[in-house]
């Protein structure tokens, strides 16, 4: 599959899952996965899901502005760099964010998230 | 050296070089290096240096707000995720940006940039 199409498909799946079934994100991470969310570091699928579920908002909607991707090396990994906005229920203004994912192939022909870094973009 | 310290040192060196001697960035890239700058893709140290030298501004000053890093896998690589602002000479307002680097170790004990993705963060 074309890498750009793959990155786009992953991004759409990731944020749709985040916005409708946050616990479902667990299957996208593995034991060695790392998340840095606004500077807070977490490791491993279980701890990462717990962190994402504990974020101080119930409902949210991600809107993606840009998606860039590049192959990350001989292991078949892919870097995906996203920017967009995040609307929280009840808030008047949406928050801008940037996020990068490092996807690694699984034996089943899919991808999992090895590295995940999220930052809000303050005005 | 502590990974966070390595990332911080790299970021300081990269932007100081960008702001004072843009052509000097070429030795941070190699033949397989990739840059995506505002969606435009370039590959190889020479083409990347040419792309950066051709950007439509002479003087600029990067101001870094956040630096996050994570190891990228068994090959010893490091992902560095930066946000900050970019002041162009003669412009009244600074531009906000996010950038990610994937650094790979060299045999001499240094790092080179394998992947580089840059995006402005529009308000």
Interface residues (C-beta under 8 A of the other chain):
Chain A: X34 X36 X39 X66 X68 X70 X71 X72 X73 X74 X75 X77 X79 X81 X83 X96 X98 X100 X102 X104 X114 X115 X117 X119 X121 X123
Chain B: X34 X36 X39 X66 X68 X70 X71 X72 X73 X74 X75 X77 X79 X81 X83 X96 X98 X100 X102 X104 X114 X115 X117 X119 X121 X123
